Amino acid sequence: MSLRPTVSGDVPTSTASVARAAFPRGNPYLLLRDRLGTIFTDAQFAPLFAPCGRPAECPWRLALVTLLQFAENLSDRRAADAVRSRIDWKYLLGLELTDPGFDASVLSEFRSRLVAGGLEEHLLDTLLVLCREHKLLTARGRQRTDSTHVLGAVRSLNRLACVTETMRAALNALASAAPAWLRAHANPIWIQRYSKPADDYDVPQGEAKRQVHAEQIGHDGHQLLAAITAPDAPAWLREIPAVELLRQVWVQNFYLTDQAQTVEPGVGAFSEATPRVRWRTEHEGFPPSLLMAGSPYDPEVH
């Protein structure tokens, strides 16, 4: 991909008019744009792109979207939807109201470029410098920022969306192929927990709560896989593509420990102690992005 630098101009007149009418009392993102401008420039990210090739999406906008999705706890898909649909985001990004946005995969690709090029610190360091220049930060010693935490948290959100949707896809496939078997072995709470697409649910804020949420999903998937691989289960259930992908995604994202796990009634509808299903971190052995399954509907997506 090649970079075609864009001039960070004014907010389009139509976008500004609608945004002011929609938020007569102000809005944090409108204020952010008015006070700090675009924050980033394309020139900052020029080393990440080749001199020729297919034009890339505007990197200063992708950098801003990365910060926004971290601030609002959004997956890539939900962040891309916000770019298309939200007036305050369009104002901050300087987009026309009719701008169609971009595919969610662009954000993951951009983060990979940041890390590969060693420019991940640009995200918060640039914002910090601007805040100091505008006296939005007082002198209280050394201010520490860590952009890698932002990138890691966003990646975790997208992994969560993937495992949730993979569980949902497996249940739907089993409901079609073996409805009677599924009714006999499924936890009734799964109907509520996996009835909607993953991006329609709000993921808990905070690393600790997010891990509990992830491990609840991991527990559900492990229980389903255990029922499918039980000696009395029909062998052909294991050959269903959605089930095989569930197994692959669970190996990549979870692991079992000897520590007992008690799932409280009303949360997981189980009270017995079972082997603990742990959510993998980058330091606990999950494979690199090129090997990680990124979608339950297209195994080639990474």
Stockholm file with secondary structure:
# STOCKHOLM 1.0

chainA/1-302         MSLRPTVSGDVPTSTASVARAAFPRGNPYLLLRDRLGTIFTDAQFAPLFAPCGRPAECPWRLALVTLLQFAENLSDRRAADAVRSRIDWKYLLGLELTDPGFDASVLSEFRSRLVAGGLEEHLLDTLLVLCREHKLLTARGRQRTDSTHVLGAVRSLNRLACVTETMRAALNALASAAPAWLRAHANPIWIQRYSKPADDYDVPQGEAKRQVHAEQIGHDGHQLLAAITAPDAPAWLREIPAVELLRQVWVQNFYLTDQAQTVEPGVGAFSEATPRVRWRTEHEGFPPSLLMAGSPYDPEVH
#=GR chainA/1-302 SS CBCCCCCCCCCCHHHHHHHHHHCTTCCHHHHHHHHHTTSCCGGGGGGGSBSSSSBCCCHHHHHHHHHHHHHHTCCHHHHHHHHHHCHHHHHHHTCCTTCCCCCTHHHHHHHHHHHHTTCTTHHHHHHHHHHHHTTCSCCCSCCCCCHHHHHHHHHHHHHHHHHHHHHHHHHHHHHHHCHHHHHHHSCTHHHHHTSSCGGGSCCCSSHHHHHHHHHHHHHHHHHHHHHHTSTTSCGGGGGSHHHHHHHHHHHHHEEEEEEEEECCTTTTSCCSEEEEEEECCTTTTCCCTTTSCCCSSCTTCC
#=GC SS_cons         CBCCCCCCCCCCHHHHHHHHHHCTTCCHHHHHHHHHTTSCCGGGGGGGSBSSSSBCCCHHHHHHHHHHHHHHTCCHHHHHHHHHHCHHHHHHHTCCTTCCCCCTHHHHHHHHHHHHTTCTTHHHHHHHHHHHHTTCSCCCSCCCCCHHHHHHHHHHHHHHHHHHHHHHHHHHHHHHHCHHHHHHHSCTHHHHHTSSCGGGSCCCSSHHHHHHHHHHHHHHHHHHHHHHTSTTSCGGGGGSHHHHHHHHHHHHHEEEEEEEEECCTTTTSCCSEEEEEEECCTTTTCCCTTTSCCCSSCTTCC
//
